[in-house]
Amino acid sequence: MTSLSVIIPTYQRRDRLRRVLDALARQDAPPFEVIVSLDGCTDGTQDMLTTLSVPYPLRWINGPNGGPGAARHRGARLAHSDRLLFLDDDILAQPGLLAAHLDPHPNAVCFGQVRTLPGLTLSAWEAYLVARYEEHYDKLARPGYTLTFWDCLSGNLSLSRALYDYSGGFDPAFGYAKHDDIEFGYRLAQAGAHFIYRPEALGYHIFSKGHEAGLHSALIEGRSAYALAQRYPDLAGPLLEDRRSRYPAAFRWLLAGAVRHHIAVHLSRLLLAIGHRLKLPLWLDLYRAAYHLTFWQGVDGLLAMEQS
């Protein structure tokens, strides 16, 4: 039996996925297998996998497009090992990543470290989005910090197969590309898991996300936050109410009007266009406002759908 099953969900990222699989070939680790779970790919990913030569067992499965949680769960069903490592299709594993995830404790959920690929050229907007991730991993490394399910990001995460099965795994029905990992982490915590951070399990993120893709992520984050709060009402405060209460009064007034009149996304595009022409620190405030305006439009949109 292999020591670790690496599960990679993927959607329309053939070339990046190949770089991810090539990076895994440079791991110094006990025997491992890799399972690629295609989420309805139509970009030639399966043809690439058919012709790819790697020094480890590689299998793949294709299924209908249902979001990363569904793809992860589909891949996990094929795993042969007692420990599962979930790795995103744009994370380049650095030497030692797999070895750092090997943990004998059956209830341990390991979070690896993800940092932006060195030398990557980022736009100002992309730099703002990347900073959100960087702050997360800086927090995990803070002395004395206690990890919780809120820290559960699935791009570089491992746990035992027994704990995965006991908790129910990633829920294919929670089809949002945001917060599906926090939803899973919440159930893991209820199942008695404890969370540990392994910074030596380092992966480099090949990050690129233009204005429209970034706003779409904010919209989906809002929808998923609302859906998660509906599923677990005790999370509504941290997900929604506490977030809104931290805004300055002027922004809350702007937010209420923009969401009520369904112009939040249009206003966000305008703010991004203005921010593109400004220098620090003004553009940071505009980008932050654009992201949060779009987040709440996502919340309101899902709420309206459920009320209709």
C-alpha positions as CSV (number, residue, x, y, z in Angstrom):
1,M,0.0,0.0,0.0
2,T,1.2,3.5,-0.8
3,S,1.9,5.8,2.1
4,L,0.0,8.8,0.7
5,S,-2.7,9.4,-1.9
6,V,-2.4,12.9,-3.5
7,I,-5.8,14.0,-4.8
8,I,-6.0,16.9,-7.2
9,P,-9.3,18.3,-8.4
10,T,-9.0,20.2,-11.7
11,Y,-11.1,22.2,-14.1
12,Q,-9.8,23.6,-17.4
13,R,-6.2,24.0,-16.3
14,R,-4.4,21.4,-18.4
15,D,-1.0,23.3,-18.7
16,R,-0.9,24.3,-15.0
17,L,-1.9,20.8,-13.9
18,R,1.1,19.4,-15.9
19,R,3.4,21.7,-14.0
20,V,1.9,20.5,-10.7
21,L,2.4,16.8,-11.7
22,D,6.0,17.5,-12.8
23,A,6.7,19.1,-9.5
24,L,5.4,16.0,-7.6
25,A,8.0,14.0,-9.6
26,R,10.7,15.8,-7.6
27,Q,9.4,14.8,-4.2
28,D,11.7,12.9,-1.7
29,A,9.0,10.9,0.0
30,P,7.9,7.3,0.6
31,P,5.8,5.7,-2.2
32,F,2.8,7.7,-3.1
33,E,0.1,7.8,-5.7
34,V,-1.6,10.7,-7.5
35,I,-5.3,10.8,-8.4
36,V,-6.5,13.6,-10.7
37,S,-10.3,14.3,-10.5
38,L,-11.5,16.0,-13.6
39,D,-14.5,18.3,-12.9
40,G,-16.0,18.1,-16.4
41,C,-12.8,19.2,-18.2
42,T,-13.1,19.9,-22.0
43,D,-9.6,21.5,-22.6
44,G,-7.7,18.3,-23.4
45,T,-6.6,17.5,-19.8
46,Q,-7.5,13.8,-20.2
47,D,-5.4,13.6,-23.4
48,M,-2.4,15.2,-21.6
49,L,-2.7,12.7,-18.7
50,T,-2.8,9.8,-21.2
51,T,0.6,10.8,-22.7
52,L,2.3,12.0,-19.5
53,S,5.1,10.0,-18.1
54,V,5.8,10.3,-14.4
55,P,7.7,8.2,-11.8
56,Y,4.7,7.5,-9.6
57,P,1.3,5.8,-10.0
58,L,-1.1,8.2,-11.7
59,R,-4.8,7.7,-12.1
60,W,-7.6,10.0,-13.0
61,I,-11.4,10.1,-13.1
62,N,-13.7,12.4,-15.0
63,G,-17.1,13.4,-13.8
64,P,-19.7,16.2,-14.4
65,N,-18.9,19.7,-13.4
66,G,-20.0,20.0,-9.8
67,G,-17.4,22.2,-8.1
68,P,-14.1,21.4,-6.4
69,G,-15.7,19.7,-3.3
70,A,-17.5,17.2,-5.5
71,A,-14.3,16.6,-7.5
72,R,-12.3,16.1,-4.3
73,H,-14.8,13.6,-2.9
74,R,-14.9,11.7,-6.2
75,G,-11.1,11.4,-6.2
76,A,-10.9,10.4,-2.6
77,R,-13.2,7.4,-3.3
78,L,-10.4,6.0,-5.5
79,A,-7.6,6.4,-3.0
80,H,-5.6,3.3,-1.9
81,S,-3.6,4.7,1.0
82,D,-4.5,5.4,4.7
83,R,-3.6,9.1,4.4
84,L,-5.1,11.6,1.9
85,L,-3.5,14.8,0.7
86,F,-5.6,17.3,-1.2
87,L,-3.6,19.6,-3.4
88,D,-5.0,22.3,-5.8
89,D,-4.2,22.2,-9.5
90,D,-2.2,25.4,-9.3
91,I,0.1,24.5,-6.3
92,L,3.7,23.5,-7.1
93,A,4.8,21.1,-4.3
94,Q,8.3,22.0,-3.1
95,P,10.7,19.2,-2.0
96,G,9.6,17.8,1.3
97,L,6.0,18.8,1.0
98,L,4.7,15.2,0.9
99,A,7.0,14.0,3.7
100,A,5.8,16.8,6.0
101,H,2.2,15.6,5.6
102,L,3.0,12.1,6.9
103,D,1.5,12.1,10.4
104,P,0.7,9.0,12.5
105,H,-2.0,10.6,14.6
106,P,-5.4,9.4,13.2
107,N,-7.2,12.6,14.2
108,A,-4.7,15.1,12.9
109,V,-5.6,17.4,10.0
110,C,-2.5,19.0,8.6
111,F,-2.4,22.3,6.8
112,G,0.6,22.9,4.6
113,Q,1.9,26.3,3.7
114,V,1.0,28.1,0.4
115,R,2.9,31.1,-0.9
116,T,2.9,32.9,-4.2
117,L,5.3,31.6,-6.8
118,P,8.5,33.7,-6.6
119,G,9.1,35.9,-9.6
120,L,5.5,35.9,-10.6
121,T,4.4,39.2,-12.1
122,L,1.2,40.4,-10.5
123,S,-1.1,43.3,-11.3
124,A,-2.1,45.7,-8.5
125,W,-5.5,43.9,-8.2
126,E,-3.8,40.5,-8.1
127,A,-1.4,41.7,-5.5
128,Y,-4.4,42.8,-3.3
129,L,-6.0,39.3,-3.7
130,V,-2.7,37.5,-3.0
131,A,-2.2,39.6,0.2
132,R,-5.4,38.0,1.6
133,Y,-3.8,34.6,1.3
134,E,-0.5,35.8,2.6
135,E,-2.1,37.2,5.7
136,H,-3.8,33.9,6.3
137,Y,-0.5,31.9,6.4
138,D,1.3,34.6,8.4
139,K,-1.5,34.2,11.0
140,L,-1.0,30.4,11.1
141,A,2.7,30.9,11.8
142,R,2.1,33.4,14.7
143,P,3.6,32.0,18.0
144,G,0.8,30.7,20.2
145,Y,-1.9,30.8,17.5
146,T,-4.5,28.1,18.0
147,L,-5.8,26.6,14.7
148,T,-9.5,26.1,14.2
149,F,-11.8,24.9,11.4
150,W,-11.9,28.5,10.2
151,D,-8.3,28.0,9.0
152,C,-9.2,25.0,6.8
153,L,-8.1,25.7,3.3
154,S,-8.1,22.7,1.1
155,G,-5.3,23.6,-1.4
156,N,-2.7,21.8,0.7
157,L,-4.3,19.7,3.3
158,S,-4.1,16.1,4.6
159,L,-5.9,13.8,6.9
160,S,-6.3,10.1,7.5
161,R,-8.7,8.1,5.3
162,A,-10.5,6.9,8.5
163,L,-11.1,10.5,9.6
164,Y,-12.2,11.5,6.1
165,D,-14.8,8.7,6.0
166,Y,-16.0,9.2,9.6
167,S,-16.6,12.9,9.0
168,G,-18.3,12.3,5.6
169,G,-15.6,14.0,3.5
170,F,-16.2,16.9,1.2
171,D,-19.9,17.3,0.6
172,P,-20.6,17.1,-3.1
173,A,-24.0,18.9,-2.4
174,F,-22.2,22.0,-1.2
175,G,-21.2,23.0,-4.7
176,Y,-19.7,26.4,-4.1
177,A,-16.1,27.0,-4.9
178,K,-15.7,29.0,-1.7
179,H,-16.2,27.8,1.9
180,D,-16.6,24.1,0.9
181,D,-13.4,23.6,2.8
182,I,-14.6,25.5,5.9
183,E,-17.8,23.5,5.8
184,F,-15.7,20.3,5.8
185,G,-13.5,21.7,8.5
186,Y,-16.5,22.4,10.7
187,R,-17.6,18.8,10.5
188,L,-14.1,17.6,11.1
189,A,-14.0,19.6,14.3
190,Q,-17.3,18.1,15.3
191,A,-15.8,14.7,14.7
192,G,-12.9,15.4,17.2
193,A,-10.2,16.4,14.7
194,H,-7.3,18.6,15.8
195,F,-5.6,20.9,13.4
196,I,-1.9,21.4,13.0
197,Y,0.2,23.6,10.7
198,R,3.2,22.3,8.9
199,P,5.0,25.2,7.2
200,E,7.6,22.9,5.8
201,A,4.9,21.4,3.6
202,L,5.4,24.3,1.2
203,G,3.7,24.8,-2.1
204,Y,4.0,27.7,-4.5
205,H,0.8,29.1,-5.9
206,I,0.7,30.0,-9.6
207,F,-1.7,32.8,-9.1
208,S,-3.5,34.8,-11.8
209,K,-6.9,36.4,-11.6
210,G,-8.1,39.4,-13.6
211,H,-10.7,41.9,-12.5
212,E,-13.7,40.0,-13.7
213,A,-12.5,36.7,-12.3
214,G,-11.7,38.3,-9.0
215,L,-15.1,39.9,-8.7
216,H,-16.7,36.6,-9.6
217,S,-14.8,35.0,-6.7
218,A,-16.1,37.7,-4.4
219,L,-19.6,37.0,-5.6
220,I,-19.3,33.3,-5.0
221,E,-17.7,33.9,-1.6
222,G,-20.8,35.9,-0.6
223,R,-23.2,33.2,-1.9
224,S,-21.3,30.4,-0.1
225,A,-21.0,32.4,3.1
226,Y,-24.8,32.8,3.1
227,A,-25.4,29.1,2.3
228,L,-23.0,28.0,5.0
229,A,-24.7,30.3,7.6
230,Q,-28.1,28.8,6.6
231,R,-26.8,25.3,7.0
232,Y,-25.1,26.1,10.4
233,P,-26.9,29.0,12.0
234,D,-24.2,29.2,14.8
235,L,-21.8,30.4,12.1
236,A,-23.9,33.2,10.8
237,G,-22.3,35.7,13.2
238,P,-18.7,35.2,12.1
239,L,-19.6,34.8,8.5
240,L,-22.0,37.7,8.0
241,E,-23.0,39.8,10.9
242,D,-19.6,40.4,12.4
243,R,-18.1,41.2,9.0
244,R,-20.7,43.9,8.3
245,S,-20.3,45.4,11.8
246,R,-16.6,46.0,11.2
247,Y,-17.2,48.3,8.2
248,P,-17.1,52.1,8.7
249,A,-20.6,53.7,8.9
250,A,-20.2,55.5,5.6
251,F,-19.4,52.2,3.8
252,R,-22.4,50.4,5.4
253,W,-24.6,53.2,4.0
254,L,-23.0,52.8,0.5
255,L,-23.3,49.1,0.7
256,A,-27.0,49.1,1.7
257,G,-27.9,51.3,-1.3
258,A,-25.7,49.5,-3.8
259,V,-27.0,46.1,-2.9
260,R,-30.7,47.2,-2.7
261,H,-30.5,48.7,-6.2
262,H,-28.4,45.8,-7.5
263,I,-25.6,48.0,-8.7
264,A,-22.9,46.7,-6.3
265,V,-21.0,44.8,-9.0
266,H,-21.2,47.7,-11.5
267,L,-19.9,50.0,-8.8
268,S,-17.1,47.6,-8.0
269,R,-16.0,47.6,-11.7
270,L,-15.9,51.4,-11.6
271,L,-13.9,51.3,-8.4
272,L,-11.4,48.9,-9.9
273,A,-11.1,51.1,-13.0
274,I,-10.3,54.1,-10.8
275,G,-8.0,52.1,-8.6
276,H,-6.0,50.9,-11.7
277,R,-5.0,54.6,-12.3
278,L,-4.0,55.4,-8.7
279,K,-1.0,54.7,-6.6
280,L,-0.7,53.3,-3.1
281,P,-2.4,53.5,-0.7
282,L,-5.6,54.8,-2.3
283,W,-6.1,51.9,-4.7
284,L,-5.9,49.4,-1.9
285,D,-9.0,51.1,-0.3
286,L,-10.9,51.0,-3.6
287,Y,-10.0,47.4,-4.3
288,R,-11.1,46.4,-0.8
289,A,-14.4,48.3,-1.2
290,A,-15.0,46.6,-4.6
291,Y,-14.4,43.2,-3.2
292,H,-16.7,43.6,-0.2
293,L,-19.4,45.3,-2.3
294,T,-19.5,42.3,-4.6
295,F,-19.4,39.8,-1.7
296,W,-22.6,41.3,-0.3
297,Q,-24.2,41.3,-3.7
298,G,-23.6,37.6,-3.7
299,V,-25.2,37.2,-0.3
300,D,-28.2,39.3,-1.4
301,G,-28.5,37.4,-4.7
302,L,-28.8,34.0,-3.0
303,L,-31.2,35.4,-0.4
304,A,-33.4,36.7,-3.1
305,M,-33.4,33.4,-4.9
306,E,-34.5,31.5,-1.8
307,Q,-37.3,34.0,-1.1
308,S,-38.7,33.9,-4.7
